[in-house]
């Protein structure tokens, strides 16, 4: 029997959960598809692990970020303006 370091298992799990969080944030996959893509065989185990790591369910995480994105204001675009002194120096 091969012994496995517990720290290595936790580290591997954390990386999988961070990848899942990125899928939830950037992609439109279902929770089940995110769980499978992250290496979890069952969505319920994924949801339980996700909540334990991040403090909220995958669905709640996705909804929270979508709400924040919809409320964010677009960046303000300003034109550069040159004074008459700057124009003389350029031309």
Phi and psi restraints in degrees (value plus and minus 20) as a CYANA .aco file:
   2 UNK   PHI    -110.6   -70.6
   2 UNK   PSI     112.4   152.4
   3 UNK   PHI    -108.0   -68.0
   3 UNK   PSI     118.3   158.3
   4 UNK   PHI    -137.4   -97.4
   4 UNK   PSI     115.4   155.4
   5 UNK   PHI     -91.6   -51.6
   5 UNK   PSI     108.4   148.4
   6 UNK   PHI     -81.5   -41.5
   6 UNK   PSI     -57.4   -17.4
   7 UNK   PHI     -79.6   -39.6
   7 UNK   PSI     -58.5   -18.5
   8 UNK   PHI     -84.3   -44.3
   8 UNK   PSI     -59.9   -19.9
   9 UNK   PHI     -84.6   -44.6
   9 UNK   PSI     -64.0   -24.0
  10 UNK   PHI     -85.0   -45.0
  10 UNK   PSI     -59.6   -19.6
  11 UNK   PHI     -83.1   -43.1
  11 UNK   PSI     -64.8   -24.8
  12 UNK   PHI     -83.1   -43.1
  12 UNK   PSI     -62.1   -22.1
  13 UNK   PHI     -83.3   -43.3
  13 UNK   PSI     -62.2   -22.2
  14 UNK   PHI     -84.1   -44.1
  14 UNK   PSI     -60.5   -20.5
  15 UNK   PHI     -83.4   -43.4
  15 UNK   PSI     -61.4   -21.4
  16 UNK   PHI     -83.5   -43.5
  16 UNK   PSI     -60.5   -20.5
  17 UNK   PHI     -89.2   -49.2
  17 UNK   PSI     -55.8   -15.8
  18 UNK   PHI     -87.4   -47.4
  18 UNK   PSI     -57.5   -17.5
  19 UNK   PHI     -83.8   -43.8
  19 UNK   PSI     -60.7   -20.7
  20 UNK   PHI     -83.3   -43.3
  20 UNK   PSI     -59.4   -19.4
  21 UNK   PHI     -83.3   -43.3
  21 UNK   PSI     -59.6   -19.6
  22 UNK   PHI     -84.5   -44.5
  22 UNK   PSI     -60.6   -20.6
  23 UNK   PHI     -79.4   -39.4
  23 UNK   PSI     -64.6   -24.6
  24 UNK   PHI     -85.5   -45.5
  24 UNK   PSI     -55.6   -15.6
  25 UNK   PHI     -96.7   -56.7
  25 UNK   PSI     -64.4   -24.4
  26 UNK   PHI    -119.6   -79.6
  26 UNK   PSI     -41.8    -1.8
  27 UNK   PHI    -134.1   -94.1
  27 UNK   PSI     146.4   186.4
  28 UNK   PHI    -128.4   -88.4
  28 UNK   PSI       7.2    47.2
  29 UNK   PHI     -92.2   -52.2
  29 UNK   PSI     135.1   175.1
  30 UNK   PHI     -90.4   -50.4
  30 UNK   PSI     142.2   182.2
  31 UNK   PHI     -79.4   -39.4
  31 UNK   PSI     -59.9   -19.9
  32 UNK   PHI     -81.9   -41.9
  32 UNK   PSI     -65.1   -25.1
  33 UNK   PHI     -85.4   -45.4
  33 UNK   PSI     -57.1   -17.1
  34 UNK   PHI     -84.6   -44.6
  34 UNK   PSI     -62.5   -22.5
  35 UNK   PHI     -79.9   -39.9
  35 UNK   PSI     -67.2   -27.2
  36 UNK   PHI     -86.1   -46.1
  36 UNK   PSI     -61.2   -21.2
  37 UNK   PHI     -86.2   -46.2
  37 UNK   PSI     -45.0    -5.0
  38 UNK   PHI    -111.1   -71.1
  38 UNK   PSI     -18.4    21.6
  39 UNK   PHI      75.0   115.0
  39 UNK   PSI      -7.6    32.4
  40 UNK   PHI    -117.4   -77.4
  40 UNK   PSI     115.1   155.1
  41 UNK   PHI     -98.1   -58.1
  41 UNK   PSI     -48.7    -8.7
  42 UNK   PHI    -148.5  -108.5
  42 UNK   PSI     111.1   151.1
  43 UNK   PHI     -80.7   -40.7
  43 UNK   PSI     -50.7   -10.7
  44 UNK   PHI     -88.3   -48.3
  44 UNK   PSI     -57.6   -17.6
  45 UNK   PHI     -87.7   -47.7
  45 UNK   PSI     -59.9   -19.9
  46 UNK   PHI     -80.6   -40.6
  46 UNK   PSI     -68.8   -28.8
  47 UNK   PHI     -82.0   -42.0
  47 UNK   PSI     -60.3   -20.3
  48 UNK   PHI     -85.5   -45.5
  48 UNK   PSI     -64.3   -24.3
  49 UNK   PHI     -86.9   -46.9
  49 UNK   PSI     -60.3   -20.3
  50 UNK   PHI     -82.2   -42.2
  50 UNK   PSI     -65.0   -25.0
  51 UNK   PHI     -85.7   -45.7
  51 UNK   PSI     -58.1   -18.1
  52 UNK   PHI     -85.5   -45.5
  52 UNK   PSI     -58.0   -18.0
  53 UNK   PHI     -98.2   -58.2
  53 UNK   PSI     -64.1   -24.1
  54 UNK   PHI    -130.8   -90.8
  54 UNK   PSI     -26.5    13.5
  55 UNK   PHI      64.6   104.6
  55 UNK   PSI     -15.6    24.4
  56 UNK   PHI    -172.4  -132.4
  56 UNK   PSI     139.6   179.6
  57 UNK   PHI     -92.6   -52.6
  57 UNK   PSI     139.9   179.9
  58 UNK   PHI     -77.8   -37.8
  58 UNK   PSI     -60.4   -20.4
  59 UNK   PHI     -84.6   -44.6
  59 UNK   PSI     -63.4   -23.4
  60 UNK   PHI     -83.4   -43.4
  60 UNK   PSI     -61.7   -21.7
  61 UNK   PHI     -78.6   -38.6
  61 UNK   PSI     -69.0   -29.0
  62 UNK   PHI     -82.1   -42.1
  62 UNK   PSI     -65.5   -25.5
  63 UNK   PHI     -85.0   -45.0
  63 UNK   PSI     -58.8   -18.8
  64 UNK   PHI     -82.2   -42.2
  64 UNK   PSI     -65.8   -25.8
  65 UNK   PHI     -90.6   -50.6
  65 UNK   PSI     -55.4   -15.4
  66 UNK   PHI     -84.9   -44.9
  66 UNK   PSI     -60.0   -20.0
  67 UNK   PHI     -84.8   -44.8
  67 UNK   PSI     -62.3   -22.3
  68 UNK   PHI     -84.4   -44.4
  68 UNK   PSI     -59.1   -19.1
  69 UNK   PHI     -86.7   -46.7
  69 UNK   PSI     -58.0   -18.0
  70 UNK   PHI     -91.4   -51.4
  70 UNK   PSI     -45.5    -5.5
  71 UNK   PHI    -109.1   -69.1
  71 UNK   PSI     -32.5     7.5
  72 UNK   PHI     -90.4   -50.4
  72 UNK   PSI     119.8   159.8
  73 UNK   PHI    -106.2   -66.2
  73 UNK   PSI     127.1   167.1
  74 UNK   PHI     -86.5   -46.5
  74 UNK   PSI     133.3   173.3
  75 UNK   PHI     -85.0   -45.0
  75 UNK   PSI     126.1   166.1
  76 UNK   PHI    -103.6   -63.6
  76 UNK   PSI     112.8   152.8
  77 UNK   PHI    -127.8   -87.8
  77 UNK   PSI     107.7   147.7
  78 UNK   PHI    -139.2   -99.2
  78 UNK   PSI     122.5   162.5
  79 UNK   PHI    -101.4   -61.4
  79 UNK   PSI     124.7   164.7
  80 UNK   PHI     -98.1   -58.1
  80 UNK   PSI     113.0   153.0
  81 UNK   PHI    -139.9   -99.9
  81 UNK   PSI     120.4   160.4
  82 UNK   PHI    -129.1   -89.1
  82 UNK   PSI     120.9   160.9
  83 UNK   PHI     -95.9   -55.9
  83 UNK   PSI     146.1   186.1
  84 UNK   PHI     -82.4   -42.4
  84 UNK   PSI     -52.0   -12.0
  85 UNK   PHI     -85.8   -45.8
  85 UNK   PSI     -60.0   -20.0
  86 UNK   PHI     -86.2   -46.2
  86 UNK   PSI     -57.1   -17.1
  87 UNK   PHI     -86.2   -46.2
  87 UNK   PSI     -60.1   -20.1
  88 UNK   PHI     -84.8   -44.8
  88 UNK   PSI     -57.4   -17.4
  89 UNK   PHI     -89.4   -49.4
  89 UNK   PSI     -49.9    -9.9
  90 UNK   PHI     -98.9   -58.9
  90 UNK   PSI     -54.7   -14.7
